[in-house]
Amino acid sequence: MTPAELALYIDHTLLAPEATRADLQKLCDEAATFAVAAICVSPSLLPLGSIQLPVTIATACVVGFPSGAHYPLIKATEAQQAYEHGANEIDMVLNLGNVRSENWGGVRDDISAVRMAIPDAVILKVIIESAVLTDAEIVQCCTIAVDAGVQFVKTSTGFHKAGGATTKAVQLMRQTVGPNIGVKASGGIRSFSDAMAMIDAGASRIGASATAAILAGAREAMHK
């Protein structure tokens, strides 16, 4: 895979709580240089305003981040506002308390509230925090998410102490959702080998802040 091909898998990410408009400008400049699939930012960094981003690069915004322990109405409102401020992709965190207590109706309602708050054309990714869950819980979350109309399931926020993406989780998620739903691997992906392992496992997107290092690794691999 060439660096340019790999870049089209990447959501170039800035989710540090202390991120500034200057950091956002740097992110967008890098995204344009790398020609990535999307940027992924916190709600308070939108709208981009005077910051320019090529039309080929999507703007993703996190919702209910990072805990997911928000009222569905709050997540829905946050998603709607993010869309109105220029986001065309939404990465929402589901309520893990509902998952661990097997409140599957609550899981569905949580996702559905966000799905109904934004146009169908807006891509919805659901973060399941796979490192916290059993295999059975991962399967159930992914199944419900697909039924609720999402376009992607996503491994992790990258903020949970349990860890981030694993190839095992990505494989299970891909197996569960089939070929037509996206799987985004995120959390702890810092190198070319990390990214390729996730893609080989079935990921169709990579969430990363280490995009420069990942693409540098891809260039090195091409010259070996």
C-alpha positions as CSV (number, residue, x, y, z in Angstrom):
1,M,0.0,0.0,0.0
2,T,1.4,3.4,-1.0
3,P,1.4,6.3,1.5
4,A,-1.3,8.0,-0.6
5,E,-3.5,4.9,-0.5
6,L,-3.0,4.5,3.2
7,A,-3.8,8.2,3.9
8,L,-7.3,7.6,2.5
9,Y,-7.9,5.3,5.4
10,I,-7.0,7.8,8.1
11,D,-9.1,10.1,10.2
12,H,-6.4,12.7,11.3
13,T,-7.4,13.3,14.9
14,L,-7.2,16.1,17.5
15,L,-9.1,15.3,20.7
16,A,-6.8,16.7,23.4
17,P,-9.0,18.7,25.8
18,E,-6.5,21.5,25.8
19,A,-6.5,21.9,21.9
20,T,-6.6,25.4,20.6
21,R,-7.6,27.0,17.3
22,A,-3.9,27.1,16.5
23,D,-3.8,23.4,17.0
24,L,-6.8,23.0,14.7
25,Q,-5.2,25.1,12.0
26,K,-2.1,22.8,12.2
27,L,-4.3,19.7,12.0
28,C,-6.1,21.0,8.9
29,D,-2.9,22.0,7.2
30,E,-1.5,18.5,7.9
31,A,-4.7,16.9,6.7
32,A,-4.5,18.8,3.4
33,T,-0.8,17.9,2.9
34,F,-1.4,14.2,3.7
35,A,-4.8,14.0,1.8
36,V,-6.4,12.0,4.5
37,A,-10.0,10.8,4.6
38,A,-11.1,13.1,7.4
39,I,-10.2,15.2,10.4
40,C,-11.7,14.2,13.7
41,V,-12.2,16.9,16.4
42,S,-14.1,17.9,19.5
43,P,-17.4,19.8,19.2
44,S,-16.0,23.1,20.6
45,L,-13.5,23.3,17.7
46,L,-16.3,23.7,15.2
47,P,-17.2,25.5,13.0
48,L,-13.9,25.7,11.2
49,G,-14.6,29.2,10.2
50,S,-11.7,30.8,8.3
51,I,-9.7,27.6,8.5
52,Q,-9.6,26.0,5.1
53,L,-10.0,22.3,4.4
54,P,-10.1,20.6,1.0
55,V,-13.6,19.5,0.1
56,T,-12.3,16.0,-0.4
57,I,-11.6,15.7,3.3
58,A,-14.5,15.1,5.7
59,T,-15.0,16.7,9.0
60,A,-15.8,14.3,11.8
61,C,-16.9,15.3,15.3
62,V,-17.0,13.3,18.5
63,V,-20.3,13.2,20.5
64,G,-20.8,12.0,24.1
65,F,-17.0,11.9,24.3
66,P,-15.2,10.2,26.0
67,S,-17.4,8.4,28.5
68,G,-20.7,8.0,26.6
69,A,-22.5,8.4,29.9
70,H,-24.7,11.2,28.7
71,Y,-28.4,11.5,28.2
72,P,-29.4,10.4,24.6
73,L,-31.0,13.8,24.2
74,I,-27.7,15.5,25.0
75,K,-25.9,13.4,22.5
76,A,-28.5,14.0,19.9
77,T,-28.4,17.8,20.4
78,E,-24.6,17.7,20.3
79,A,-24.7,15.8,17.0
80,Q,-27.2,18.1,15.5
81,Q,-25.2,21.2,16.5
82,A,-22.0,19.6,15.2
83,Y,-23.7,19.0,11.8
84,E,-25.0,22.6,11.7
85,H,-21.4,23.7,12.4
86,G,-20.0,21.8,9.5
87,A,-19.5,18.1,10.6
88,N,-20.4,15.6,8.0
89,E,-19.4,12.6,10.1
90,I,-20.3,11.9,13.7
91,D,-18.3,9.6,16.1
92,M,-20.6,8.9,19.1
93,V,-19.7,7.0,22.2
94,L,-22.4,4.5,23.3
95,N,-23.4,4.1,26.9
96,L,-21.2,1.4,28.3
97,G,-23.3,1.2,31.5
98,N,-26.2,0.0,29.4
99,V,-24.0,-2.6,27.7
100,R,-22.7,-4.0,31.0
101,S,-26.1,-4.2,32.5
102,E,-27.5,-5.8,29.2
103,N,-29.9,-3.0,28.7
104,W,-30.0,-3.5,25.0
105,G,-33.1,-1.4,24.5
106,G,-31.2,1.5,26.1
107,V,-28.2,0.9,23.8
108,R,-30.5,1.0,20.8
109,D,-32.3,4.1,22.0
110,D,-29.0,5.9,22.6
111,I,-27.8,5.3,19.0
112,S,-31.2,5.9,17.4
113,A,-31.5,9.3,19.1
114,V,-28.3,10.5,17.4
115,R,-29.2,8.8,14.1
116,M,-32.5,10.6,14.0
117,A,-31.0,14.0,14.9
118,I,-28.8,14.2,11.8
119,P,-29.5,13.8,8.1
120,D,-29.1,10.3,6.6
121,A,-26.2,11.5,4.5
122,V,-24.2,12.3,7.6
123,I,-22.0,9.3,8.4
124,L,-22.5,7.9,11.9
125,K,-19.8,5.9,13.7
126,V,-20.5,4.3,17.0
127,I,-17.6,3.9,19.4
128,I,-18.1,0.7,21.4
129,E,-14.9,0.8,23.6
130,S,-14.1,-2.8,22.6
131,A,-11.3,-3.2,25.2
132,V,-13.9,-3.0,28.0
133,L,-16.3,-5.5,26.5
134,T,-16.5,-9.3,26.1
135,D,-16.7,-10.8,22.7
136,A,-20.4,-11.4,23.1
137,E,-21.0,-7.8,24.1
138,I,-19.0,-6.6,21.1
139,V,-21.1,-8.7,18.8
140,Q,-24.4,-7.4,20.4
141,C,-23.3,-3.8,20.2
142,C,-22.3,-4.1,16.6
143,T,-25.5,-5.8,15.7
144,I,-27.7,-3.2,17.4
145,A,-25.6,-0.4,15.8
146,V,-26.1,-1.7,12.3
147,D,-29.8,-2.2,12.9
148,A,-30.0,1.4,14.1
149,G,-28.6,2.7,10.8
150,V,-24.9,3.5,11.5
151,Q,-22.3,3.4,8.7
152,F,-19.4,2.5,11.0
153,V,-18.6,0.8,14.2
154,K,-15.5,2.0,15.9
155,T,-13.2,0.3,18.5
156,S,-12.3,2.9,21.0
157,T,-12.0,6.5,22.2
158,G,-8.3,6.2,22.9
159,F,-9.1,7.6,26.4
160,H,-10.1,4.5,28.3
161,K,-7.7,2.9,30.8
162,A,-8.6,-0.5,29.4
163,G,-6.8,0.3,26.2
164,G,-7.5,0.9,22.5
165,A,-7.9,-1.1,19.3
166,T,-6.7,-4.7,18.9
167,T,-6.7,-6.8,15.8
168,K,-8.8,-9.4,17.6
169,A,-11.6,-6.8,18.2
170,V,-11.4,-5.5,14.6
171,Q,-11.6,-9.0,13.2
172,L,-14.7,-9.8,15.4
173,M,-16.3,-6.5,14.5
174,R,-15.8,-7.0,10.8
175,Q,-17.1,-10.6,11.0
176,T,-20.2,-9.3,12.8
177,V,-21.1,-6.3,10.6
178,G,-20.2,-7.9,7.2
179,P,-18.6,-6.2,4.2
180,N,-20.9,-3.3,3.8
181,I,-20.5,-1.5,7.1
182,G,-17.3,0.3,8.0
183,V,-15.0,-0.7,10.9
184,K,-12.8,2.1,12.3
185,A,-9.9,1.1,14.4
186,S,-8.8,3.8,16.8
187,G,-6.8,4.1,20.0
188,G,-3.0,3.4,20.2
189,I,-2.3,3.2,16.5
190,R,1.0,5.0,16.2
191,S,3.0,3.3,13.5
192,F,2.8,2.0,9.9
193,S,2.8,-1.6,11.2
194,D,0.0,-0.8,13.7
195,A,-2.1,0.6,10.9
196,M,-1.5,-2.2,8.4
197,A,-2.3,-4.8,11.1
198,M,-5.6,-3.2,11.7
199,I,-6.4,-2.9,7.9
200,D,-5.4,-6.6,7.5
201,A,-7.8,-7.4,10.3
202,G,-10.7,-5.7,8.5
203,A,-10.5,-2.0,9.4
204,S,-11.7,0.4,6.7
205,R,-10.7,3.5,8.6
206,I,-7.9,4.3,11.1
207,G,-8.3,7.0,13.7
208,A,-4.9,8.4,14.6
209,S,-3.1,11.5,15.8
210,A,0.3,10.0,14.7
211,T,-0.6,10.3,11.0
212,A,2.8,11.8,10.1
213,A,4.7,8.8,11.7
214,I,2.4,6.3,10.1
215,L,2.8,7.7,6.6
216,A,6.6,8.1,7.1
217,G,6.6,4.4,7.9
218,A,4.7,3.7,4.7
219,R,7.3,5.6,2.7
220,E,10.1,3.7,4.3
221,A,8.4,0.4,3.6
222,M,8.1,1.3,-0.1
223,H,11.9,1.8,-0.3
224,K,12.9,-1.5,1.3
